[in-house]
Amino acid sequence: MHGLGNDFVILDGRERPVPLEPVEVEIIANRQTGIGCDQLLVMGPSEKADAFMHIFNADGTEVDACGNGTRCVAALLMKELEKDQVTIETNAGILAGYDGGEGLVTVDMGPVKSNWEEIPMAEEKDTLHVDIEIAQEDSEDDPLIWDPIAVNVGNPHLVFLVKNPGAVDLESIGPLIENSDLFPEGVNVGMAKINGEDTIRLRVWERGVGVTESCGTAACAALVAAVRREHMGRSAVVEMDGGALGVHWREDNGHVMLTGPTATVFEGEFNIADLLVSAMQPKPDDDQPDDHH
């Protein structure tokens, strides 16, 4: 499935457990020798909700939140259970998913965290004005990006407000920040431009994945960052490379609501052993005899 190009392999482990080692997740997620995805999601049984959802990044690491992935699993469960509302247990807590009408799915991503220890960060920082700046020699639009906002919406995000997200070398800057000692659990990196009162343009580097077409929690983080800086109201359309998501930061309980479409690409079965064998096959030029010998 995918949500605006943010794609997932979803495994159903509710009746039979699906234990996976990190290397197996990497093999499944590999777009050349596996199935290919940004994140792998495993549904399991839950005593507190309609299902439990484990979330694994493409590099095999398990994380606590995934907005678009939650929307996809919610869509599956609502169709299967013939309900217009479901609950999904995650490592970050229980999330509620709703039928948003017209093919849209809304998920309550829960409360926002903004304390430096909750991000988490390795040392005390002002999360509204993090003292990070990065020079870009080849960019005329954004030669210097600086003064980002840190926020946790189930997972950690660092949001830079920039003139042109497309001018930022996110492929280089993303891993540099993600692996900084300041973020012991890594961090997602967003480049956001505020367009008017209710629109944000956003590009995202997802920790453990790379640049993605869309990221639900990053869309939430971008709106929260803009509101905290008093640049806009509490609702916005967040436009990413894969399309647009609707985000609303509720004032009554501090929860962030995420709305957008989902799509099922295909369904099937596979044998993990076959993928392991495929991944171990030598490349065309590997282990070939030298013609001169």
Secondary structure, DSSP 4 states (H G I P E B T S, - for coil): -EETTEEEEEEE-SSS-----HHHHHHHH-TTTS---SEEEEEE--SSSSEEEEEEETTS-EES--HHHHHHHHHHHHHHHT-SEEEEEETTEEEEEEEEETTEEEEEEEE-B-STTTTT-SS---TTS---EEE-TT-SS-SEEE--EEEESSSEEEEEE-S-GGGS-HHHHHHHHHT-TT-TT--EEEEEEEETTTEEEEEEEETTTEEES--HHHHHHHHHHHHHTTSS-SEEEEEETTEEEEEEE-TTT-EEEEEEE-B--------HHHHHHHHHSPPTTTTPPPTT-
